[in-house]
Amino acid sequence: MKHPVFAANWKMNHAPADATEFLRQFLAHYPRQQDRTVLIFPPALTLHAVTAGLKERSDILVGVQNIHWEDKGAFTGENSAPIARAAGARYVLVGHSERRHVFGETDEETGKKVAAATRAGLVAVICVGETLEQRECGDTESVALRQLRAAVANVDAHHIGGYMVAYEPVWAIGTGKNATPADASAVHAALRKDLRSLAGERGAAVPILYGGSVNSGNAAALLGASDVDGLLVGGASLNAEAWTAIVRT
């Protein structure tokens, strides 16, 4: 049985001093655990504060929320996968719905970013999910599978399995609404089937996380659903007490 994965996406929240205080509170109540994986995705300017705050806690890993697909160059305001890796990141979110729907990131661009992450030795957490309109049209699975296929289009079969997938229905992010455990399980099963078709047992081993208005009240039920291997948490991860309750689920 896979160890559950708990990933905190702080989005554009927590300056360095805030992150330091968050970690002080969190680590005081979260001893080392060997049966789960905990990831934190701070804003880029807070990455150093988080890596410094976790220097004695190798059991908690850090990622960045976005990368450019080029390794270096004249791309003002962007960060590359090699720079993220050198700064202490080991994971990267790719294709988050806010990158897609606020910043216009395309399926093709997510594929190039996953390839860049793979080159640099970062584990991509590939985010997929449908809008409310797409859900009401019955396109939930087709959208999620299209986004997944595009994301791994530039990764050869040898590297398939070296990433994670996060299903995050757009209509559930920050709205207080979340997919039921049965809803999440159905989409995760479709993703799992597709991953198996792409990479056999390596695909079967890829962790699939659920994200979308996750909190301490629904975390256990979601984790108990079939094919749900972990949780990608937004707003509830900003409070140390709430986050502690979730990761100790």
Phi, psi and omega per residue, in radians:
M1 nan 2.336 -3.124
K2 -1.189 2.571 2.973
H3 -1.237 2.402 3.109
P4 -1.182 2.608 3.131
V5 -1.948 2.285 3.084
F6 -2.091 2.013 -3.071
A7 -2.069 2.202 3.128
A8 -1.764 2.068 3.051
N9 -1.827 1.824 -3.090
W10 -1.370 -0.168 -3.128
K11 0.919 -2.386 -3.108
M12 -1.716 1.080 -3.128
N13 -2.422 2.728 3.079
H14 1.286 1.699 2.972
A15 -1.230 2.957 -3.093
P16 -0.902 -0.795 -3.131
A17 -1.131 -0.657 3.102
D18 -1.111 -0.722 -3.133
A19 -1.127 -0.705 3.122
T20 -1.069 -0.762 3.120
E21 -1.192 -0.694 3.086
F22 -0.994 -0.859 -3.109
L23 -1.129 -0.631 3.095
R24 -1.028 -0.789 -3.136
Q25 -1.231 -0.784 -3.080
F26 -1.115 -0.868 -3.059
L27 -1.170 -0.451 3.111
A28 -1.157 -0.394 -3.086
H29 -2.082 0.100 3.136
Y30 -2.244 1.616 3.091
P31 -1.243 2.913 3.119
R32 -0.972 2.352 3.095
Q33 -2.204 2.375 -3.131
Q34 -1.741 -0.104 -3.014
D35 -1.858 0.320 3.114
R36 -2.752 2.799 3.092
T37 -1.984 2.247 3.140
V38 -2.051 2.226 -3.122
L39 -2.159 2.514 3.049
I40 -2.223 2.262 3.106
F41 -1.995 1.584 3.116
P42 -1.471 2.957 2.974
P43 -1.056 2.706 -3.061
A44 -0.994 -0.698 -3.096
L45 -1.283 -0.176 3.125
T46 -1.811 -0.077 -3.071
L47 -0.967 -0.804 -3.097
H48 -1.070 -0.742 -3.140
A49 -1.071 -0.656 -3.132
V50 -1.260 -0.783 3.125
T51 -1.099 -0.652 3.102
A52 -1.166 -0.711 -3.131
G53 -1.205 -0.328 -3.116
L54 -1.896 0.272 -3.045
K55 -1.083 -0.430 3.090
E56 -1.723 0.090 -3.073
R57 -2.199 1.304 -3.113
S58 -1.194 -0.141 3.121
D59 -1.384 -0.198 3.126
I60 -1.986 2.180 -3.009
L61 -1.909 2.762 -2.994
V62 -2.146 2.542 3.088
G63 -2.391 3.036 3.036
V64 -1.917 2.795 -3.039
Q65 -1.546 -0.210 -3.070
N66 -2.935 2.677 2.995
I67 -2.475 2.827 2.936
H68 -1.517 2.743 -3.106
W69 -1.440 -0.252 3.055
E70 -1.555 2.606 -3.111
D71 -1.334 -0.465 3.079
K72 -2.909 2.956 3.097
G73 2.445 -2.980 -3.066
A74 -1.507 1.342 -3.121
F75 -2.281 1.284 -3.051
T76 -0.939 2.290 3.096
G77 1.570 -0.139 -3.116
E78 -1.719 2.855 3.053
N79 -2.235 2.425 -3.103
S80 -1.656 2.873 3.087
A81 -1.101 -0.762 3.095
P82 -1.081 -0.659 3.110
I83 -1.163 -0.740 3.117
A84 -1.058 -0.762 3.131
R85 -1.089 -0.778 -3.133
A86 -1.137 -0.491 -3.123
A87 -1.454 -0.058 3.071
G88 1.988 -0.058 3.123
A89 -1.321 2.556 3.051
R90 -2.146 -0.191 -3.115
Y91 -2.325 2.841 3.052
V92 -2.621 2.357 2.994
L93 -1.347 2.346 3.094
V94 -2.289 2.277 3.059
G95 1.366 0.365 3.084
H96 -0.967 2.563 -3.046
S97 -1.010 -0.550 3.124
E98 -1.233 -0.578 3.032
R99 -1.158 -0.679 -3.127
R100 -1.248 -0.880 -2.930
H101 -1.637 -0.376 3.084
V102 -1.662 -0.713 -3.039
F103 -1.857 -0.002 3.023
G104 1.322 0.397 3.119
E105 -1.131 2.347 -3.082
T106 -1.704 2.899 3.055
D107 -1.014 -0.709 -3.135
E108 -1.074 -0.708 -3.137
E109 -1.187 -0.638 3.093
T110 -1.091 -0.659 3.107
G111 -1.093 -0.705 3.129
K112 -1.207 -0.578 3.127
K113 -1.258 -0.676 3.081
V114 -1.092 -0.725 3.098
A115 -1.089 -0.717 3.115
A116 -1.124 -0.727 3.108
A117 -1.069 -0.754 -3.131
T118 -1.088 -0.744 3.114
R119 -1.036 -0.653 -3.043
A120 -1.546 -0.074 -3.128
G121 1.439 0.359 3.036
L122 -1.620 2.559 3.042
V123 -1.564 2.033 3.112
A124 -1.408 2.340 2.971
V125 -1.801 1.765 -3.001
I126 -1.468 2.046 -3.091
C127 -1.668 2.289 3.111
V128 -2.365 2.714 3.104
G129 2.857 2.743 -3.019
E130 -1.787 2.728 3.007
T131 -1.391 2.970 3.110
L132 -1.077 -0.730 3.131
E133 -1.057 -0.773 3.130
Q134 -1.137 -0.639 3.113
R135 -1.132 -0.780 -3.113
E136 -1.171 -0.397 3.090
C137 -1.526 0.001 3.136
G138 1.388 0.381 -3.049
D139 -1.778 0.233 -3.047
T140 -0.915 -0.982 -3.065
E141 -1.183 -0.703 -3.106
S142 -1.129 -0.657 3.103
V143 -1.152 -0.837 -3.112
A144 -1.073 -0.734 -3.125
L145 -1.237 -0.644 3.080
R146 -1.080 -0.771 -3.126
Q147 -1.156 -0.685 3.109
L148 -1.117 -0.842 -3.120
R149 -1.051 -0.723 3.131
A150 -1.136 -0.657 -3.090
A151 -1.151 -0.578 -3.097
V152 -1.801 0.194 -3.068
A153 -1.074 -0.500 -3.081
N154 -1.804 0.234 -3.137
V155 -1.922 2.198 -3.128
D156 -1.277 2.859 -3.022
A157 -1.020 -0.520 -3.123
H158 -1.080 -0.560 -3.085
H159 -1.655 -0.151 3.104
I160 -1.157 2.254 -3.014
G161 1.919 -0.217 3.122
G162 -1.607 0.520 3.123
Y163 -2.578 3.112 3.019
M164 -2.108 2.850 3.063
V165 -2.169 2.465 3.075
A166 -2.208 2.077 3.040
Y167 -1.549 2.064 -3.121
E168 -2.352 1.656 3.095
P169 -1.034 2.211 -3.034
V170 -1.024 -0.626 -3.100
W171 -1.209 -0.201 -3.109
A172 -1.820 -0.069 -3.034
I173 -1.487 2.020 3.106
G174 1.225 0.223 -3.083
T175 -1.788 -0.225 -3.031
G176 1.509 -0.158 3.078
K177 -1.694 2.496 3.059
N178 -2.427 2.693 3.059
A179 -1.090 2.548 3.054
T180 -1.207 2.797 3.063
P181 -0.935 -0.653 3.125
A182 -1.162 -0.720 3.092
D183 -1.041 -0.859 -3.123
A184 -1.071 -0.769 -3.116
S185 -1.050 -0.697 -3.115
A186 -1.124 -0.779 -3.139
V187 -1.226 -0.704 3.124
H188 -1.082 -0.654 3.118
A189 -1.104 -0.695 3.105
A190 -1.153 -0.719 3.099
L191 -1.128 -0.734 3.132
R192 -1.076 -0.746 3.123
K193 -1.058 -0.726 -3.127
D194 -1.207 -0.676 3.107
L195 -1.110 -0.669 3.077
R196 -1.103 -0.694 -3.131
S197 -1.191 -0.495 3.141
L198 -1.388 -0.655 -2.966
A199 -2.522 0.321 3.075
G200 1.030 -2.284 -3.086
E201 -1.179 -0.493 3.051
R202 -1.108 -0.707 3.091
G203 -1.156 -0.615 3.134
A204 -1.138 -0.449 -3.081
A205 -1.558 -0.100 -3.126
V206 -1.183 2.159 3.090
P207 -1.169 2.365 3.069
I208 -2.035 2.046 -3.097
L209 -1.716 2.712 2.985
Y210 -1.898 2.391 3.069
G211 -2.375 2.480 3.120
G212 2.488 1.639 3.135
S213 0.998 0.702 3.054
V214 -1.337 2.417 3.076
N215 -2.562 3.120 -3.086
S216 -1.157 -0.355 -3.129
G217 -1.399 -0.480 -3.104
N218 -1.990 -0.033 -3.056
A219 -1.057 -0.787 -3.077
A220 -1.121 -0.742 -3.128
A221 -1.137 -0.706 3.124
L222 -1.165 -0.738 3.127
L223 -1.144 -0.460 -3.135
G224 -1.393 -0.141 -3.128
A225 -1.342 2.577 -3.131
S226 -1.047 2.375 3.096
D227 1.216 0.142 3.027
V228 -1.652 1.907 -3.027
D229 -1.718 -0.056 -3.120
G230 3.026 -3.050 -3.033
L231 -2.345 2.382 2.993
L232 -1.845 2.008 -2.925
V233 -2.004 2.275 3.113
G234 -1.720 -1.754 -3.019
G235 -0.931 -0.704 -3.096
A236 -1.217 -0.232 3.127
S237 -1.498 -0.086 -3.096
L238 -1.438 -0.320 3.138
N239 -1.813 2.164 -3.033
A240 -1.056 -0.696 -3.120
E241 -1.159 -0.783 3.138
A242 -1.138 -0.723 3.136
W243 -1.124 -0.708 3.110
T244 -1.044 -0.757 3.140
A245 -1.086 -0.666 -3.116
I246 -1.201 -0.846 -3.064
V247 -1.247 -0.274 3.074
R248 -1.666 0.157 3.121
T249 -1.054 nan nan
